[in-house]
Structure formats: C-alpha cells, structure tokens
Amino acid sequence: MSCNNCGHAGSFVLLVDLAALVTLDAPANSGASPDAEPDDRCRQREWSLTARCPACDSTDVAVDATTLLSRAAATRS
C-alpha cells in the first residue's frame, strides 16, 4: 500500500460517506424494510468507501477501500 501522490506507505484513512435524503413530508417509518419501497423519497440512500492518505489527504492511493475495510473488520474480531 502506498500513496500515488506523495509515496506515503503504511496506514491509511478509510472514509465512509453516507448520504440520505429525508423530506419533511415523508411518512413515518412503518417498520418495513428500507429496501421495500425504492421509489419512496424518504428512503433514498447512497454510500461510498474511499481510502485517503493521512500525509497529503490524496485519495490517489494504491489500495482498494474494501481491502482496508476487510483489514479493519479482521482486527476487530
């Protein structure tokens, strides 16, 4: 693992970006699965994983974010 921008090697930051659109006129959660009504505006969600270099804040790193997530999960077990 290394940064393609500054050459940093070692630890990297795993960024998890979660966005949810919630409208004021959205119905209350009925307890249904969040995926049950994909057209419902109150349930629109997007998320992404990104690896970032702690030295230069570049996201141009030679490691996949899912690999970092797997390593983080393995160390918590």
N, C-alpha and C positions, 0 to 999 in steps of 0.2 A: 504494500500500500504506500502510495506517495502522491503528493500534490503535483499536478502537471504545471502549476503556475510558479511555485517557489521551491519545490523539491522537498518540502517537509515530509518526514516519514514517521510513522508511529501511530499515535492516537488521532482520531478524527471525530468530529461532532456529527451526530445523526439528528437531522432536523425532520420533524414530523409536522406537516402543515395540514390542519383540518379546518374546513370551511363548511358552515351550514347556513342555509337560507331559512329564516324564520320570519313569517309575516304576522302582523298584528291581528289579521282576520282569520288566522289559521285555527282549525278546530283543535280542541284539547286532545291529547293522546288517549286513544281508546284502549290502549294496551295491545294493539295489533302490532305485528312485526313491522319494523321500519321499512322493510322492502315490500310490504304488501300492497302499497299504493304508490308506484313510482311516479305518477303524474301529480301527486299532491305537492303543492309548493312548499308546505311546511316541512317536507322530508327530503329536500334536495341537499345532498352532501357530496363533498369532494375531499379527497385527501391525497397527499403525496409524501414520499420519503426522499430526502436529499442528504448526501454526505458533503460536509464542509470542512475545509482546512482551518484548524484553530490558529495557525500562524498568520495567514493572509486573508482569511474569510472567502477564499475562492471555492467554488463548487466544482471546479475542473480537477477532480481527483481520480486516481487510478484504482478506485474501489467502488463496487456497487453498494448502494444504500441498503439493499436487502441483505447483503453479506454482513454489514455492520449490525443490522437488526438481529440476525441469527446469532452472531457472536455475543451480543448483549443479552439475548434470551438464554444462551447457554451458560453464561456466567452467573445468572440469577437462579439457576436450577439447583 
